[in-house]
Amino acid sequence: MSATKAEIAVAHVLKAIRDDGRKAYLMGLGTQTFTLLTEAYAEANGLDPKQYRDEFWAQCSPERVFRADD
C-alpha cells in the first residue's frame, strides 16, 4: 500500500526538522507541532508514539535561531 499525500507531507517535515538544526529548534521537542507530527507518523506506521519521538529526537541537532538584530 502506498503512502497518502498527508503521510508523505508528515515524513517530509520530520526530515526537514531532523536535517536542519534551525527547524529542530523552532519545531522540535516540546512543541505541539513536533508532538502532532510524531504522533501522526507513528500512527501511520504502527509505532509507539513516545518511543518513536524519543528515537527521532536523538537524531536531531537543534541550533538556536538568532534574529538579525541580536
N, C-alpha and C positions, 0 to 999 in steps of 0.2 A: 504494500500500500504506500502510495506516495504522500509526502507531507503536504499539508494545506498551506495556502499563502500566509495565513496567520502564524503557523508553526515556523515557516521559513523566516518570517519577519522577526519573531522572538529570537530565534537562533542567531540571526544577523546582528541584532542589537547586543545580545550577550557577547558575541565575538568581538564587537567593537569595544565593549566595556573591558573585556579581557586584554585586548591588544593595545588599547590607548589608556595610559595611566590617568590622563585628564578626565576622560569619560568615567573611569572607575572611581575617581574622586567625587565626581558630581552625581553619579547614578549608581553607586556601589552599595556595599553592605550598610545597612541601617536606613536605606531609603525605601519608600513604598514602591518606587519603580523597580528596584532590584528584587524586592520580595515578590511582586507580581510576575515579573519576568521569569524568575527561577521557579516559582510555583507552576506557571504555565508550561515551561519546558519540562519539568519533572512529571507533571500530569500527562503530557502528550507522549512521554517516553517511558511511562511506568516506573518512575524512580521515586525514591523517598525525597520529598522537597528539602528537608533540613540537611540531609546528607549531601544531596546534590549542591545546595547552596554553599555548604562548608567546603566541599571539594573544589567547586568552581572558584570561590573567593581565594583559595590558596594559590590559584594560578594568576591572580591579578596583582598588579603593582601600582596602586593609586599614587598619583602625583598631584600635589596641591596646585590649584589654579590661581594665578595671580591676575589682578586687574592691571591694565596698563599704567595706572597712576599709583600703584602700590610700591 
